[in-house]
């Protein structure tokens, strides 16, 4: 099956619209937390096929990991980019002569088969997430990682306020629990990474939704209680504006991957050093 960019975008839009209208957006965001190695497009395709998938890979990759797809299992079809080689003429700066140049250009997307771990048998797959510990260890790790980029402090703020940021510094309410401070820190880091502060092109509501979605996905990934998060208000906000919701989910997914990878990279360095 071959798809061009336009066809793929319409497919994504229809999928997000169905998820939002069915009230399953929060479940989908939780699902995104499990599959950060795939593009936003492919996570949507995997979710539509199997909303309970946790680890997805091609048959060859599973075999490399010592696992094998069970006979009769139906593949999940996702899309991989297809490139076309084009020849063109350019002037060599050193010789001044015309030379042939070969470039690869994206021509569309082709479907490829993958399988969830639940469709395989074999060796146990190691998980880095289980090594992170409780809220205290996670909070300290987030402070360490993002404290290098942003100034993070704790002050006594009014009770309802969890914290705030000016884009460079992050202030957390010291009277909150460690779990609440951790959730707030992730939310404010998202605002910083997304350059929300001073950005007048986005509505405040859109900025808050992007940061909250990001925080939810990161919290889910690290096993932080996400019961306090609620996206029911998104239905009213996004009704008739599925494109905006689609864009915000895409943004949150990309930023959450960036945050997760930063923290896990730090953890892997500690494991190597120990």
QUIHURA-V744744 format. One record per pair of residues at least 24 apart in sequence whose C-alpha atoms are under 8 Angstrom apart, sorted by the first residue. I is the first residue (numbers start at 0). J is the second residue. Records with the same first field share a line. If there is no record, write none. Layout:
I: J, J
//
This chain:
0: 109, 110
1: 107, 108, 109, 110
2: 107, 108, 109
3: 106, 107, 108
4: 107, 108
11: 40, 43
12: 241, 242, 245
14: 43, 47
15: 43, 241, 245
16: 241
19: 234
20: 234
22: 231, 234
24: 230
25: 229, 230
28: 212, 215, 216
29: 215, 216, 219
31: 216, 252
32: 216, 217, 219, 220
33: 220
35: 252, 256
39: 249, 252, 253
41: 77, 78
44: 76, 77
45: 75, 76, 77
48: 75
52: 115, 116, 117
53: 115, 116
54: 115, 116
55: 113, 114, 115, 116
56: 113, 114, 115, 116
57: 112, 113, 114
58: 113, 114
61: 119
64: 122, 124
65: 121, 122
66: 119, 120, 121, 122
67: 119, 120, 121
68: 114, 118, 119, 120
69: 118, 119, 120
72: 118
73: 114
74: 112, 113, 114
75: 112, 113, 114, 115
76: 110, 111, 112, 113
77: 110, 111, 112, 113
78: 108, 109, 110, 111
79: 108, 109, 110, 111
80: 105, 106, 107, 108, 109
81: 105, 106, 107, 108, 109
82: 106, 107
127: 263
128: 220, 221
131: 221
134: 177, 178, 181, 223
135: 177, 178
137: 181
138: 177, 178, 180, 181
140: 262
141: 181, 184, 262
144: 261, 262, 265
145: 188
162: 187
163: 187
164: 190, 191
165: 196
166: 190, 191, 194, 195, 196
167: 191
178: 223
182: 214, 218
185: 213, 214, 217
186: 210, 211, 213, 214
189: 213, 214, 254, 255
192: 254
193: 254
205: 247
208: 247
209: 247, 248, 250, 251
210: 251
212: 248, 251
213: 251, 252, 254, 255
214: 255
216: 252, 255
217: 255, 256, 258, 259
220: 259
//
